[in-house]
Amino acid sequence: MAAGPDGLMIERAYDTQDGLFDLAWSEINENQIIGSSGDGSIKMWDATLADFPIQNWQEHQREVFSVEWNLITKDVFSSGSWDHTVKIWNPQAPRSLQTYTEHTHCVYSTSWSPYNPTVLMSGSGDQTVKIWDTKSPRSVQTIRAHNNEILSVDWNKYQDQMFVTGSVDRTVKVWDLRRPDREVICLAGHEFAVRNVKCSPHRPNIVASAAYDMSVRFWDTAAPLGQNMISLHDAHTEFVLGLDFNLYVEGQVATCAWDETVHVFVPPGLMGR
C-alpha cells in the first residue's frame, strides 16, 4: 500500500492459489513479505520484483494459520499449522530448520520472545501453550491455559516472563511463566471466541483483543479487578480477525475484519494510562 490523495492506494498485488491466513513483513528486508496459505504453503514475495513468489515452501500438510519473524535473530521465522506442527525457517534454506510435533491439535499462533532469540511459544487447539527453545528438540514448558482452543498468543514487550492468550472460551488471560499453575488475571467480556491478542509496544499493562463478536477491546491489566476494560471499539460489522499496534504512533491501532474494512484509530481512554 502507498498513501495517495484519496487515501491508501494499492502499490502491488499478488495472486495466490488459495486463501491466505497470515502475513508478516521481513525483519531484515523492508521489501520482503511472507504469507501463509490454506494449501499448506508458505510464500515469500519481494515488492521490488516480479509478480511471482521468490520462495515457496510446501512442507505443511494442512492450512498454515500463522507466520511470525524472530525479532532478534531477524533471518528466522516460525509457522503454525492445522497439521499440529510448529516449524522454524530461514528464507535462504530450501527446507525448514526444525519441526516440533508435540501439539495434538491445530496450532493457531506462534510468537517469538522479544528477549531471548531462541525462545518462542505456540498456542493450540489442544488447550495448551508450549514454550520452545530452538536449542532443544522438545518443548521446555507446557501450560494448560484454557478449557477450549487457544487462538492467539503474544509476549509482553516489557516483562520477559509474561504473556497473554486468547481463546474460544471468550476470555483473555495474562500469564507468568514463573507461576504457570494459574493465570495472573482473566479478562472476561467478549461474547464470542477471542481471535487475536496483542500486547502494547508502548505500555506494559495494556492489552488489546479482537473477537468474533465483532468488537475490539482494550484492557489495563494493572487496573482494579472488574475495571480492566478501558475501551471498546465496535464499529466493525463482521468478525474481527486482524489487530496490531503502531510501533511509531503511541496508542494507534489497526484492525481488519470480514466486513472488508481496515480501521485505523486511537482508542479513547487508552492514552495517559
Phi and psi in degrees as GROMACS dihedral restraints (atoms count N, CA, C in turn):
[ dihedral_restraints ]
;  ai    aj    ak    al  type     phi  dphi    fc
    3     4     5     6     1  -135.9    20    10
    4     5     6     7     1   150.6    20    10
    6     7     8     9     1   -82.9    20    10
    7     8     9    10     1   130.9    20    10
    9    10    11    12     1  -130.3    20    10
   10    11    12    13     1  -176.7    20    10
   12    13    14    15     1   -63.6    20    10
   13    14    15    16     1   -23.8    20    10
   15    16    17    18     1  -103.5    20    10
   16    17    18    19     1    19.8    20    10
   18    19    20    21     1   101.8    20    10
   19    20    21    22     1  -147.6    20    10
   21    22    23    24     1   -72.8    20    10
   22    23    24    25     1   137.5    20    10
   24    25    26    27     1  -124.1    20    10
   25    26    27    28     1   148.0    20    10
   27    28    29    30     1   -73.3    20    10
   28    29    30    31     1   123.8    20    10
   30    31    32    33     1   -93.2    20    10
   31    32    33    34     1   -38.4    20    10
   33    34    35    36     1  -156.2    20    10
   34    35    36    37     1   142.9    20    10
   36    37    38    39     1  -131.0    20    10
   37    38    39    40     1   147.6    20    10
   39    40    41    42     1  -128.2    20    10
   40    41    42    43     1   135.5    20    10
   42    43    44    45     1   -89.7    20    10
   43    44    45    46     1   142.5    20    10
   45    46    47    48     1  -128.6    20    10
   46    47    48    49     1   164.1    20    10
   48    49    50    51     1   -84.0    20    10
   49    50    51    52     1   -12.3    20    10
   51    52    53    54     1  -149.8    20    10
   52    53    54    55     1   172.4    20    10
   54    55    56    57     1   -65.7    20    10
   55    56    57    58     1   149.9    20    10
   57    58    59    60     1  -102.8    20    10
   58    59    60    61     1   133.3    20    10
   60    61    62    63     1   -96.6    20    10
   61    62    63    64     1   -27.7    20    10
   63    64    65    66     1  -156.2    20    10
   64    65    66    67     1   155.6    20    10
   66    67    68    69     1  -137.4    20    10
   67    68    69    70     1   151.7    20    10
   69    70    71    72     1  -152.4    20    10
   70    71    72    73     1   125.6    20    10
   72    73    74    75     1   -69.5    20    10
   73    74    75    76     1   142.2    20    10
   75    76    77    78     1   -59.5    20    10
   76    77    78    79     1   143.8    20    10
   78    79    80    81     1   -85.8    20    10
   79    80    81    82     1    -7.7    20    10
   81    82    83    84     1  -120.1    20    10
   82    83    84    85     1   -17.8    20    10
   84    85    86    87     1  -136.2    20    10
   85    86    87    88     1   114.2    20    10
   87    88    89    90     1   -65.8    20    10
   88    89    90    91     1   -13.5    20    10
   90    91    92    93     1   -99.8    20    10
   91    92    93    94     1    -4.5    20    10
   93    94    95    96     1  -107.6    20    10
   94    95    96    97     1   141.0    20    10
   96    97    98    99     1  -140.6    20    10
   97    98    99   100     1   140.2    20    10
   99   100   101   102     1  -108.7    20    10
  100   101   102   103     1   148.9    20    10
  102   103   104   105     1  -133.4    20    10
  103   104   105   106     1   142.7    20    10
  105   106   107   108     1  -108.3    20    10
  106   107   108   109     1   138.5    20    10
  108   109   110   111     1  -120.9    20    10
  109   110   111   112     1   158.8    20    10
  111   112   113   114     1   -69.2    20    10
  112   113   114   115     1   -15.5    20    10
  114   115   116   117     1   -90.8    20    10
  115   116   117   118     1     9.1    20    10
  117   118   119   120     1    88.1    20    10
  118   119   120   121     1     0.8    20    10
  120   121   122   123     1   -95.9    20    10
  121   122   123   124     1   158.4    20    10
  123   124   125   126     1  -122.8    20    10
  124   125   126   127     1   127.9    20    10
  126   127   128   129     1  -121.3    20    10
  127   128   129   130     1   148.4    20    10
  129   130   131   132     1  -120.1    20    10
  130   131   132   133     1   133.0    20    10
  132   133   134   135     1  -117.7    20    10
  133   134   135   136     1   154.7    20    10
  135   136   137   138     1  -119.9    20    10
  136   137   138   139     1   120.5    20    10
  138   139   140   141     1   -65.5    20    10
  139   140   141   142     1   -13.9    20    10
  141   142   143   144     1   -94.9    20    10
  142   143   144   145     1    -3.3    20    10
  144   145   146   147     1  -115.1    20    10
  145   146   147   148     1  -169.8    20    10
  147   148   149   150     1   -65.7    20    10
  148   149   150   151     1  -179.7    20    10
  150   151   152   153     1   -81.2    20    10
  151   152   153   154     1    10.4    20    10
  153   154   155   156     1  -112.1    20    10
  154   155   156   157     1   150.7    20    10
  156   157   158   159     1   -60.4    20    10
  157   158   159   160     1   145.2    20    10
  159   160   161   162     1   -89.3    20    10
  160   161   162   163     1   -10.9    20    10
  162   163   164   165     1  -152.3    20    10
  163   164   165   166     1   144.1    20    10
  165   166   167   168     1  -144.3    20    10
  166   167   168   169     1   115.2    20    10
  168   169   170   171     1  -108.3    20    10
  169   170   171   172     1   133.8    20    10
  171   172   173   174     1  -131.9    20    10
  172   173   174   175     1    69.8    20    10
  174   175   176   177     1  -108.1    20    10
  175   176   177   178     1   -38.9    20    10
  177   178   179   180     1   -63.7    20    10
  178   179   180   181     1   145.0    20    10
  180   181   182   183     1   -93.4    20    10
  181   182   183   184     1    -9.2    20    10
  183   184   185   186     1  -138.4    20    10
  184   185   186   187     1  -174.9    20    10
  186   187   188   189     1   -52.8    20    10
  187   188   189   190     1   138.6    20    10
  189   190   191   192     1   -97.1    20    10
  190   191   192   193     1   112.7    20    10
  192   193   194   195     1   -88.7    20    10
  193   194   195   196     1   -25.3    20    10
  195   196   197   198     1  -150.7    20    10
  196   197   198   199     1   148.0    20    10
  198   199   200   201     1  -137.2    20    10
  199   200   201   202     1   142.9    20    10
  201   202   203   204     1  -151.7    20    10
  202   203   204   205     1   136.0    20    10
  204   205   206   207     1   -80.5    20    10
  205   206   207   208     1   145.4    20    10
  207   208   209   210     1   -69.0    20    10
  208   209   210   211     1   129.9    20    10
  210   211   212   213     1   -79.2    20    10
  211   212   213   214     1   -15.5    20    10
  213   214   215   216     1  -110.2    20    10
  214   215   216   217     1   -56.0    20    10
  216   217   218   219     1   -88.0    20    10
  217   218   219   220     1    87.7    20    10
  219   220   221   222     1   -74.1    20    10
  220   221   222   223     1    -5.6    20    10
  222   223   224   225     1  -102.2    20    10
  223   224   225   226     1    25.3    20    10
  225   226   227   228     1  -131.8    20    10
  226   227   228   229     1   140.3    20    10
  228   229   230   231     1  -138.9    20    10
  229   230   231   232     1   164.6    20    10
  231   232   233   234     1  -119.1    20    10
  232   233   234   235     1   160.2    20    10
  234   235   236   237     1  -139.8    20    10
  235   236   237   238     1   148.1    20    10
  237   238   239   240     1  -125.2    20    10
  238   239   240   241     1   137.5    20    10
  240   241   242   243     1  -132.7    20    10
  241   242   243   244     1   160.2    20    10
  243   244   245   246     1   -70.4    20    10
  244   245   246   247     1    -6.1    20    10
  246   247   248   249     1   -83.0    20    10
  247   248   249   250     1    10.5    20    10
  249   250   251   252     1    79.3    20    10
  250   251   252   253     1     5.9    20    10
  252   253   254   255     1  -108.6    20    10
  253   254   255   256     1   155.2    20    10
  255   256   257   258     1  -113.3    20    10
  256   257   258   259     1   132.2    20    10
  258   259   260   261     1  -124.6    20    10
  259   260   261   262     1   147.6    20    10
  261   262   263   264     1  -112.8    20    10
  262   263   264   265     1   136.3    20    10
  264   265   266   267     1  -132.9    20    10
  265   266   267   268     1   154.3    20    10
  267   268   269   270     1  -124.3    20    10
  268   269   270   271     1   130.8    20    10
  270   271   272   273     1   -61.4    20    10
  271   272   273   274     1   -18.9    20    10
  273   274   275   276     1   -86.7    20    10
  274   275   276   277     1    -9.9    20    10
  276   277   278   279     1   -97.8    20    10
  277   278   279   280     1   139.0    20    10
  279   280   281   282     1   -73.5    20    10
  280   281   282   283     1   -19.8    20    10
  282   283   284   285     1  -131.6    20    10
  283   284   285   286     1   165.3    20    10
  285   286   287   288     1   -62.1    20    10
  286   287   288   289     1   151.7    20    10
  288   289   290   291     1   -81.4    20    10
  289   290   291   292     1   -34.0    20    10
  291   292   293   294     1  -151.1    20    10
  292   293   294   295     1   151.2    20    10
  294   295   296   297     1  -132.7    20    10
  295   296   297   298     1   128.9    20    10
  297   298   299   300     1  -109.1    20    10
  298   299   300   301     1   131.8    20    10
  300   301   302   303     1  -123.9    20    10
  301   302   303   304     1    18.5    20    10
  303   304   305   306     1   -78.0    20    10
  304   305   306   307     1   -25.1    20    10
  306   307   308   309     1   -66.2    20    10
  307   308   309   310     1   148.4    20    10
  309   310   311   312     1  -109.9    20    10
  310   311   312   313     1    11.6    20    10
  312   313   314   315     1  -152.3    20    10
  313   314   315   316     1   177.9    20    10
  315   316   317   318     1   -51.7    20    10
  316   317   318   319     1   138.8    20    10
  318   319   320   321     1   -96.1    20    10
  319   320   321   322     1   116.0    20    10
  321   322   323   324     1   -95.9    20    10
  322   323   324   325     1   -23.1    20    10
  324   325   326   327     1  -154.5    20    10
  325   326   327   328     1   140.4    20    10
  327   328   329   330     1  -129.7    20    10
  328   329   330   331     1   152.7    20    10
  330   331   332   333     1  -151.7    20    10
  331   332   333   334     1   127.9    20    10
  333   334   335   336     1   -83.7    20    10
  334   335   336   337     1   141.7    20    10
  336   337   338   339     1   -62.9    20    10
  337   338   339   340     1   135.1    20    10
  339   340   341   342     1   -79.2    20    10
  340   341   342   343     1     0.4    20    10
  342   343   344   345     1  -113.6    20    10
  343   344   345   346     1   -37.1    20    10
  345   346   347   348     1  -118.4    20    10
  346   347   348   349     1   117.8    20    10
  348   349   350   351     1   -67.9    20    10
  349   350   351   352     1   -14.3    20    10
  351   352   353   354     1  -106.2    20    10
  352   353   354   355     1     1.8    20    10
  354   355   356   357     1  -108.3    20    10
  355   356   357   358     1   133.3    20    10
  357   358   359   360     1  -142.8    20    10
  358   359   360   361     1   166.1    20    10
  360   361   362   363     1  -129.5    20    10
  361   362   363   364     1   163.0    20    10
  363   364   365   366     1  -138.9    20    10
  364   365   366   367     1   144.1    20    10
  366   367   368   369     1  -115.2    20    10
  367   368   369   370     1   137.7    20    10
  369   370   371   372     1  -134.7    20    10
  370   371   372   373     1   163.7    20    10
  372   373   374   375     1   -68.2    20    10
  373   374   375   376     1   -11.5    20    10
  375   376   377   378     1   -80.9    20    10
  376   377   378   379     1     9.9    20    10
  378   379   380   381     1    75.8    20    10
  379   380   381   382     1    11.5    20    10
  381   382   383   384     1  -116.9    20    10
  382   383   384   385     1   155.0    20    10
  384   385   386   387     1  -108.1    20    10
  385   386   387   388     1   130.1    20    10
  387   388   389   390     1  -114.0    20    10
  388   389   390   391     1   137.2    20    10
  390   391   392   393     1  -101.2    20    10
  391   392   393   394     1   129.2    20    10
  393   394   395   396     1  -119.2    20    10
  394   395   396   397     1   147.7    20    10
  396   397   398   399     1  -123.3    20    10
  397   398   399   400     1   121.6    20    10
  399   400   401   402     1   -64.1    20    10
  400   401   402   403     1    -9.5    20    10
  402   403   404   405     1   -82.8    20    10
  403   404   405   406     1    -6.3    20    10
  405   406   407   408     1  -120.7    20    10
  406   407   408   409     1   143.3    20    10
  408   409   410   411     1   -78.5    20    10
  409   410   411   412     1   -11.3    20    10
  411   412   413   414     1  -127.7    20    10
  412   413   414   415     1   164.4    20    10
  414   415   416   417     1   -62.7    20    10
  415   416   417   418     1   149.7    20    10
  417   418   419   420     1  -100.2    20    10
  418   419   420   421     1   -13.0    20    10
  420   421   422   423     1  -161.2    20    10
  421   422   423   424     1   142.6    20    10
  423   424   425   426     1  -129.2    20    10
  424   425   426   427     1   130.8    20    10
  426   427   428   429     1  -124.2    20    10
  427   428   429   430     1   122.2    20    10
  429   430   431   432     1   -80.9    20    10
  430   431   432   433     1   100.4    20    10
  432   433   434   435     1   -95.5    20    10
  433   434   435   436     1   -26.6    20    10
  435   436   437   438     1  -143.4    20    10
  436   437   438   439     1   169.2    20    10
  438   439   440   441     1  -100.7    20    10
  439   440   441   442     1    23.2    20    10
  441   442   443   444     1  -157.0    20    10
  442   443   444   445     1   179.8    20    10
  444   445   446   447     1   -60.5    20    10
  445   446   447   448     1   140.7    20    10
  447   448   449   450     1   -99.9    20    10
  448   449   450   451     1   117.7    20    10
  450   451   452   453     1   -98.0    20    10
  451   452   453   454     1   -18.0    20    10
  453   454   455   456     1  -155.9    20    10
  454   455   456   457     1   143.5    20    10
  456   457   458   459     1  -138.3    20    10
  457   458   459   460     1   151.0    20    10
  459   460   461   462     1  -156.8    20    10
  460   461   462   463     1   142.6    20    10
  462   463   464   465     1   -82.0    20    10
  463   464   465   466     1   146.2    20    10
  465   466   467   468     1   -68.6    20    10
  466   467   468   469     1   135.9    20    10
  468   469   470   471     1   -83.4    20    10
  469   470   471   472     1    -7.3    20    10
  471   472   473   474     1  -121.6    20    10
  472   473   474   475     1   -18.7    20    10
  474   475   476   477     1  -125.2    20    10
  475   476   477   478     1   108.4    20    10
  477   478   479   480     1   -68.1    20    10
  478   479   480   481     1   -14.7    20    10
  480   481   482   483     1  -100.6    20    10
  481   482   483   484     1     1.3    20    10
  483   484   485   486     1  -106.7    20    10
  484   485   486   487     1   142.8    20    10
  486   487   488   489     1  -151.5    20    10
  487   488   489   490     1   168.5    20    10
  489   490   491   492     1  -125.3    20    10
  490   491   492   493     1   154.4    20    10
  492   493   494   495     1  -133.2    20    10
  493   494   495   496     1   150.0    20    10
  495   496   497   498     1  -128.0    20    10
  496   497   498   499     1   140.5    20    10
  498   499   500   501     1  -136.6    20    10
  499   500   501   502     1   164.3    20    10
  501   502   503   504     1   -62.6    20    10
  502   503   504   505     1   -20.5    20    10
  504   505   506   507     1   -74.4    20    10
  505   506   507   508     1     4.5    20    10
  507   508   509   510     1    81.0    20    10
  508   509   510   511     1     7.9    20    10
  510   511   512   513     1  -113.4    20    10
  511   512   513   514     1   156.5    20    10
  513   514   515   516     1  -111.0    20    10
  514   515   516   517     1   132.0    20    10
  516   517   518   519     1  -123.7    20    10
  517   518   519   520     1   144.2    20    10
  519   520   521   522     1  -106.5    20    10
  520   521   522   523     1   133.2    20    10
  522   523   524   525     1  -125.3    20    10
  523   524   525   526     1   153.0    20    10
  525   526   527   528     1  -123.5    20    10
  526   527   528   529     1   119.5    20    10
  528   529   530   531     1   -60.4    20    10
  529   530   531   532     1   -22.0    20    10
  531   532   533   534     1   -78.4    20    10
  532   533   534   535     1   -15.8    20    10
  534   535   536   537     1  -136.1    20    10
  535   536   537   538     1    70.3    20    10
  537   538   539   540     1   -79.3    20    10
  538   539   540   541     1    -3.6    20    10
  540   541   542   543     1   -75.7    20    10
  541   542   543   544     1   -18.6    20    10
  543   544   545   546     1  -154.3    20    10
  544   545   546   547     1   142.6    20    10
  546   547   548   549     1   -64.8    20    10
  547   548   549   550     1   153.9    20    10
  549   550   551   552     1   -69.8    20    10
  550   551   552   553     1   -42.3    20    10
  552   553   554   555     1  -155.2    20    10
  553   554   555   556     1   145.0    20    10
  555   556   557   558     1  -113.1    20    10
  556   557   558   559     1   121.7    20    10
  558   559   560   561     1  -103.5    20    10
  559   560   561   562     1   107.5    20    10
  561   562   563   564     1  -108.8    20    10
  562   563   564   565     1   144.7    20    10
  564   565   566   567     1   166.4    20    10
  565   566   567   568     1   -31.7    20    10
  567   568   569   570     1   -66.5    20    10
  568   569   570   571     1   148.7    20    10
  570   571   572   573     1   -96.6    20    10
  571   572   573   574     1   -15.9    20    10
  573   574   575   576     1  -138.2    20    10
  574   575   576   577     1  -176.6    20    10
  576   577   578   579     1   -53.4    20    10
  577   578   579   580     1   139.7    20    10
  579   580   581   582     1   -87.4    20    10
  580   581   582   583     1   116.4    20    10
  582   583   584   585     1   -90.8    20    10
  583   584   585   586     1   -27.6    20    10
  585   586   587   588     1  -150.2    20    10
  586   587   588   589     1   137.6    20    10
  588   589   590   591     1  -129.8    20    10
  589   590   591   592     1   144.2    20    10
  591   592   593   594     1  -143.6    20    10
  592   593   594   595     1   135.5    20    10
  594   595   596   597     1   -89.2    20    10
  595   596   597   598     1   141.2    20    10
  597   598   599   600     1   -62.7    20    10
  598   599   600   601     1   138.0    20    10
  600   601   602   603     1   -79.9    20    10
  601   602   603   604     1    -3.7    20    10
  603   604   605   606     1  -112.8    20    10
  604   605   606   607     1   -26.1    20    10
  606   607   608   609     1  -137.8    20    10
  607   608   609   610     1   133.5    20    10
  609   610   611   612     1   -70.8    20    10
  610   611   612   613     1   -17.7    20    10
  612   613   614   615     1  -105.1    20    10
  613   614   615   616     1     4.8    20    10
  615   616   617   618     1  -105.7    20    10
  616   617   618   619     1   128.5    20    10
  618   619   620   621     1  -129.6    20    10
  619   620   621   622     1   140.6    20    10
  621   622   623   624     1  -116.5    20    10
  622   623   624   625     1   148.6    20    10
  624   625   626   627     1  -140.9    20    10
  625   626   627   628     1   141.8    20    10
  627   628   629   630     1  -121.6    20    10
  628   629   630   631     1   144.2    20    10
  630   631   632   633     1  -142.6    20    10
  631   632   633   634     1   171.2    20    10
  633   634   635   636     1   -75.1    20    10
  634   635   636   637     1    -3.1    20    10
  636   637   638   639     1   -84.5    20    10
  637   638   639   640     1     9.8    20    10
  639   640   641   642     1    74.7    20    10
  640   641   642   643     1    12.6    20    10
  642   643   644   645     1  -116.0    20    10
  643   644   645   646     1   159.1    20    10
  645   646   647   648     1  -121.3    20    10
  646   647   648   649     1   129.0    20    10
  648   649   650   651     1  -120.9    20    10
  649   650   651   652     1   147.4    20    10
  651   652   653   654     1  -120.8    20    10
  652   653   654   655     1   134.1    20    10
  654   655   656   657     1  -124.8    20    10
  655   656   657   658     1   143.7    20    10
  657   658   659   660     1  -109.6    20    10
  658   659   660   661     1   106.1    20    10
  660   661   662   663     1   -71.1    20    10
  661   662   663   664     1   -14.4    20    10
  663   664   665   666     1   -92.1    20    10
  664   665   666   667     1    -6.2    20    10
  666   667   668   669     1   -74.3    20    10
  667   668   669   670     1   160.5    20    10
  669   670   671   672     1   -57.6    20    10
  670   671   672   673     1   144.5    20    10
  672   673   674   675     1   -55.7    20    10
  673   674   675   676     1   132.2    20    10
  675   676   677   678     1    94.5    20    10
  676   677   678   679     1   -12.8    20    10
  678   679   680   681     1  -117.3    20    10
  679   680   681   682     1    23.3    20    10
  681   682   683   684     1   -76.8    20    10
  682   683   684   685     1   -32.3    20    10
  684   685   686   687     1   -76.2    20    10
  685   686   687   688     1   119.2    20    10
  687   688   689   690     1  -109.8    20    10
  688   689   690   691     1   -14.8    20    10
  690   691   692   693     1  -159.0    20    10
  691   692   693   694     1   146.6    20    10
  693   694   695   696     1  -131.0    20    10
  694   695   696   697     1   124.5    20    10
  696   697   698   699     1  -110.1    20    10
  697   698   699   700     1   111.3    20    10
  699   700   701   702     1  -124.6    20    10
  700   701   702   703     1    33.8    20    10
  702   703   704   705     1   -84.0    20    10
  703   704   705   706     1   -15.9    20    10
  705   706   707   708     1   -72.7    20    10
  706   707   708   709     1   152.5    20    10
  708   709   710   711     1  -114.3    20    10
  709   710   711   712     1    10.6    20    10
  711   712   713   714     1  -147.7    20    10
  712   713   714   715     1   179.7    20    10
  714   715   716   717     1   -51.6    20    10
  715   716   717   718     1   133.2    20    10
  717   718   719   720     1   -96.3    20    10
  718   719   720   721     1   120.4    20    10
  720   721   722   723     1  -110.9    20    10
  721   722   723   724     1   -38.9    20    10
  723   724   725   726     1  -104.6    20    10
  724   725   726   727     1   143.0    20    10
  726   727   728   729     1  -157.4    20    10
  727   728   729   730     1   132.6    20    10
  729   730   731   732     1  -159.5    20    10
  730   731   732   733     1   150.0    20    10
  732   733   734   735     1   -87.9    20    10
  733   734   735   736     1   146.9    20    10
  735   736   737   738     1   -77.8    20    10
  736   737   738   739     1   123.8    20    10
  738   739   740   741     1   -67.2    20    10
  739   740   741   742     1   -25.2    20    10
  741   742   743   744     1  -103.9    20    10
  742   743   744   745     1   -17.2    20    10
  744   745   746   747     1  -123.0    20    10
  745   746   747   748     1   105.5    20    10
  747   748   749   750     1   -60.6    20    10
  748   749   750   751     1   130.7    20    10
  750   751   752   753     1    91.1    20    10
  751   752   753   754     1   -18.8    20    10
  753   754   755   756     1   -78.8    20    10
  754   755   756   757     1   139.2    20    10
  756   757   758   759     1  -132.6    20    10
  757   758   759   760     1   146.7    20    10
  759   760   761   762     1  -119.8    20    10
  760   761   762   763     1   138.6    20    10
  762   763   764   765     1  -133.9    20    10
  763   764   765   766     1   155.0    20    10
  765   766   767   768     1  -139.2    20    10
  766   767   768   769     1   153.0    20    10
  768   769   770   771     1  -145.6    20    10
  769   770   771   772     1   172.8    20    10
  771   772   773   774     1   -68.2    20    10
  772   773   774   775     1    -7.2    20    10
  774   775   776   777     1   -80.5    20    10
  775   776   777   778     1     8.2    20    10
  777   778   779   780     1    69.0    20    10
  778   779   780   781     1    25.1    20    10
  780   781   782   783     1  -123.9    20    10
  781   782   783   784     1   154.6    20    10
  783   784   785   786     1  -114.3    20    10
  784   785   786   787     1   129.5    20    10
  786   787   788   789     1  -109.6    20    10
  787   788   789   790     1   130.7    20    10
  789   790   791   792     1  -120.1    20    10
  790   791   792   793     1   122.5    20    10
  792   793   794   795     1  -160.2    20    10
  793   794   795   796     1   164.1    20    10
  795   796   797   798     1  -110.5    20    10
  796   797   798   799     1   113.3    20    10
  798   799   800   801     1   -63.0    20    10
  799   800   801   802     1   132.5    20    10
  801   802   803   804     1   -63.1    20    10
  802   803   804   805     1   140.8    20    10
  804   805   806   807     1    91.1    20    10
  805   806   807   808     1    -9.2    20    10
  807   808   809   810     1   -83.9    20    10
  808   809   810   811     1   -39.0    20    10
  810   811   812   813     1   -72.6    20    10
  811   812   813   814     1   145.0    20    10
  813   814   815   816     1    84.8    20    10
  814   815   816   817     1     3.3    20    10
